Amino acid sequence: MSDEHDRAMSVVTPVTKAPAVTWSRHFLGISLRRAFRLHIMTDEVLPQERAHLESQAAHIRDPEQQAFLAWRRSVLLLVAVMFVPLSVFRFIEAFDGPALPWTARIFVLLPAVAEAAFCIVMFDQLRNWAKWQKQRRILFIAWALYFLAPFLVYVYPFRGAFDSYSIARTATKILGFDLTSYNSKIRMVVGLAYGVTALLALGPKVISLMPGLIRASVVSKLQFPGSGAPGWLMMLAAPFYALFAYILVLLPYQITGSWQFMLGNAGILAAQVFIAISGRRLTGPLTTEESQHAIHKLWLWYILILVVSAGFMVYGLYDFITQLHMGPVRVVTGVLAFISNVLLDTLIGTDAIIAAMSHFKRRGQPDPREEQLRRESEAKLDIFCG
């Protein structure tokens, strides 16, 4: 019976060439425009995408939800494409620098391997863009491994690998120089150097998580305007973003002493305060038109403040990059990694928020035991507070 139903559906369902459409130059251009937006309009969903949704996700009939899935598809495609050069550069950077023992080299290679593996997963999951439940679980697990890999690198004590550096051994033999008396001090310097490297490597990844989470809250609110959870999450994420940004800027500021850093950082802090205060209106149920109007207005001001602040930050970064002798490849890689991670965290964050809202909705069904416990707790609270 099931086979007959599938054959009948295949007759009436429009035939699409999804892989061909996905890799066409036209669709890559469409995805580039879509990905940086918070949502796409319902009339921007391509006919091929609607046909694919009818065959793979017939229960998704709401035009807004169809537009959301089409937006996710474009974001995933663009991030996957951006991860290709990033993965190549990560492998190059892993072998750049002093010689390391094989154990240290394995730790250094972990982020590059995780990034390349996640890139492959993203390209593979493009075919499941209409199957949200299946795709989001796979992407979340792969993203978690990719996100945690760089943090595992610095579990390795690189200060202890100094004795294995070939240049140190060679200098000892040629000059007859005894490193024993200076070993502890040299190890401390090496440890400090790798500590700074860790902050520079992990900082942007953590920083990109916060704007991604804020964007994910906005996307979720646009998709489900009657829910107040995205607004509360935005209000909570903004202060943490401001705190992390301030801590990370302290390092380049102390190295360069550039006042542009502090001015740019003050602008970023002001933007987070603004989005947190403005986000209060999004904590209540709204209509689709009300949520779009509120978000459009506050988001324009938020982006404007961030752009002006970023201008001062870039001006101050020039001295920082020059003093650390960072090549153009590392600079481009850093910028590309930040942009791609913000887009990626927006997608993963949106999926997590929607899944959490669905979970708590199911748990919201009345339970006699939980209701009794709630009443007992409220009674104790009334007695305690008088």
N, C-alpha and C positions, 0 to 999 in steps of 0.2 A: 504493500500500500504506500509505503514511504517512497519507494523507487518511482511509482507512478506519479506521486505528487511532485517529486523533484523534476521528472521529465515534463510534466505539465507546466511547472513554473519556468523551466528553461525555454519553453516555447513562447510564453508571453513576456518574459523579461528581456529588456533590451540588451543586446550584445555589446560589450565594451572591450576595448583593448587597453586595459589599465596600465600594464607595464610600458607600453608605447607612449601613452599620454604622460605618464610620470616622468619619463626621461626626455621628453621633447623640450627643445629650447624655449618654446612658448610657455610651457607650464613652469619651467624653472624661473622665468621672468615673473609669472603670476605669483609664484611662491615667495619670491624676493619682496614683492609688494605686500603680500598678505602677512608674512611672518612678523614684521615689526609693528603690526597693528594689534590692538587688544581684541578685536573681533572683526569679522567680515559680515557684510550685509547678506541677507538671504538671496538677493538677486545676483550675487557674485558667485554662487555655487555653480560650477560648470555642469552642463547637461550630462556629460560622461560620469561625473561624480554622483549625480542624482540617480542615474541608471545603476551604477555600482552599488549604491546604498539600497536600492530596491531589491537587488539580488542577494546582498550579503547582510543587510540589517533592515529588514522590512518593517520592524517595529519602530524604527526611527522615522516618523512621518512629520514631526514638527519642523518647519523650515529653519527655526533658530537653532535647533539641535543639529540639523544637517549642516548648517553653516559652521557650527562649532567643530564638527568632525572634519570638515574641509579645511578649516583653519589649522587644526592640529596636524593634518597631513602636510600642509605647506611648511609649518614650523619644523616638523621632523625632517623633511627633505632638506631644508636649508641648513639645519644644524649638522646633518649627516655629511653634506657636501663640505661644510667648513671644517669638519673633523678630519678630512683626508689630509690636507696640508699640515694640520696641527699634529697628527700622528707621526708624519714623516719628520717634522721638526723636533718632536719629542725624542725620537730615536737618535737624531743627530746630536741633540743637547746631552743625551745620556752618555755619549762617548766623548763629549767635549770636556776638557779639563785634565787634571793630573791622573796618573795611573792609579788604579784602585785594586785591592785584592778581589778575588772572584765573588766572595760573599757580599762585599760592599757594592760591587757592580750589579749583582742581582737585585739588590734593593733599589738602586738607582734606576734600573730598567722597569721596575714595577709600574710606574705611572704611564710610561710609553706603551707597555703591553696592555694595560687596562684601557687606555684611550683607543688603541687600535681595535681591541676586542669590542668595545662599546660602539665604535664606528660601524663595524660589521653587523652588530645586532640592530642598529638603527636602520641600515640599508635593508636588512632582512625583514624588519617589521613594517616597512612601508607597504607591503602587500596586505597587511592586516589593519590598515587605517580605519576601515569601517567596523572592525570588531573591537570596540573600545575596551571591554572587560578583559579580553585575552591580551590585548596589546599592552595595556597599562601595567599589568602585573609583570610582564616580561621586561618592559622598559624600566620599571621601578627597581627591580632586582639588579639589572645590569647597571643602572645609574648609581645605585648604592655602592657597588663594587668599584666603579670608576671613581666615584667621589672619595672613597676611603683610601684608595691605593696610594695617593701622594702622602697621606698622613702616616702610612706604614713605613715609608722610606726613612723618615727621620727617627724611627725607633732604633735604627742601627747607630751605634756610637762611632761616628766618623772620626772623632779625635783619636781613637785607638788605631785607626788605619794609617796614621801618618808614618809609622815605622816601615810600612810596606811600600811607600812611595819610591819608585825607582830613582827619582832625582835625588832623594835624601841618601839612599844607599850609595849612589855614584859619587856624590859630593864627599861622603865620609871616606871612601876609598882613595879618591884623588888627592884631597887636601889633608888627609890624616886627621880630620876634625872629629872630636868626640862629642856626640850628641847627647850623651847620657846626662850630663849636668844641666843641659837645657831642655831635656825631654818634656818635663812637666809644663814648662812655660810655652813651649812650641805646641804641645797638645791643647793647651788652653786657647791659644790663638786660633788653631785650626777649628776647635769646637765653636768658638765665637763666630768664625767665618761661616761655618755651616749653619749656625743658628740664624744668622742674618739671611743666608740663602733660603732656609726653611720659611722664614717670615715672608720673604719676597715671593716664594713659590705658592705657599698656602694662603696667604692673605687675599689675593685676588679671587681665589676660589670661594673663600668664605664670604667675601664682600659681594660677589655676584649672586650668592644664595639669597641675600636679603631683597635686592630689587626684583629678583625673580619671584620671590614669594609675594611681594607687594603687587606685582603685575598679575600673578596668579589669582590673588584675592579679587582684583578688579575684573578679570575675565570671568571668574565664578559668579560674581555679583551680576554681571551683565547677562550671564546665562540663566541664573536663578535669582531674579531681583527680589522675590518674596522672602528670601532667606537672609538673616542678619549675621550669620557666622562669618562670611567673607569680610564684612566691615570690621568686626571685632578683631579678626586675624590681622587685618591691615594696620589697625591701631596698635597692636602688640608688636608687629614686625618693624615698624618705622623707628621706634626708639632704639631697638637692638641694632638696626642698620646704622644709626647715627653713632652709637657707641663703638662699633667695630671700625667704622670709617675713621673716627678720631684716633683710635689706638694705632691703626696702620699708618696713618699720616705722620705720626710722631717720629718714626725712623727716618724717612727722607727729609723731614723738616730739621731734625737735629744734625743730619749730615750736611745739608746745604745752607741752613739758616735762612731759607727763602720765605719772605713774608707772603708770597703768593699762595704757598701751601696752606697757611693758616686762614687766609681770606677765602680760598676755595673750600676748605674744610668747614668754615663757618657757614658758607652757603649751603653745603650739603646737610649740615645740621638743621639749618633753617627750613630746608625742603622737607626733611623728615618730620619736624614739628608741624609744618603746614599740612602734610598729608595725614598725620595722626589726628589733628584737630578736625580737618575736613572729613575724615573717614567716619566721624561719629554719625553723620547723617545716613551713612550706608549701613548702620547697624540695625536699622528697622526695616520692615517690609516696604517695598516700593513697587510701583508698576514698572513695566519695561521702559516706558517713555521717561518716567521720573529718574530711574537709575541711569539711563543714557545721558540725560541732561546734566545730572549732578556729576557724573564721572567725567564727562567731556569737559566741563568747566574747570574742575579741580585738577584734572590731569594736565591740561594745557599750562596752567600756572606751575605745577610741579615740574614738568619737563623744562619750562623756561628757566626756573631757578637752577635746576641741575645743569643745564647747558652753560649758563653764565659761570657757575662755579667750576665746571669742568674746564672752561677756558683758562681760568687762573691756575688750576691744577696742572694743566699741560705746560703752561709757561714755567711753572716751578719745577716740573719733572725734567726739563731739558738739562738743568745743572746736575740733577741727580743721576740721570742716565750718563752724562758725560763723565762724572767723577767715578762711577762704577765701571766705565768702559764697556757698557752694554752695546753690542752691535745692532745694526738695523734689523737683522733677522729676529733677534730676541724681542725687540720692541714691537715689531709687527705681530709676532707670535703672541705676545702678552695682550695686545689690544684685541686680536682675533679670538683669543681664548676667553677674554672677559665678555665680549659680545655674544659669542656662541653659548657660553655658560648661562648668561642671563636669559636667553631665549629657551635654552634647555630647561633651566630651573622653572621658568614660567609654565612650560608644558607639564613637567613632572608635578609641580606644585598644584596646578589646576586639577590634574587627575586625582591627586591625594585629597584635596579639599572636597571635591565632588564625591569621592568614595567615602570620605569620613561623614559627610552630610547624610549620605544614604544609610551608612551604618547606624548613626545615632537616630535616624528616623525609624529604622526597624526596632531599635532598642526602646523607642519611645512608646511602644505598645504597653498598655497598663498591665502591671504585674502586682497581684495582691500582696505578696511578701514585700516587694520594694515599696509599695504604697504605705504599708504598715510601718516600715522602718523610717520612711520619710516623716510620717506623722509623729512618731516617737522623737525623732531628732528635733522637729519644730517645737514640740511640747517642752523639751529640755531647754531649748533656746529661749522660749518665752519665760520659763522660770528663772533662768540665769540672768536675763536682761531685765527682769522685773516687769 
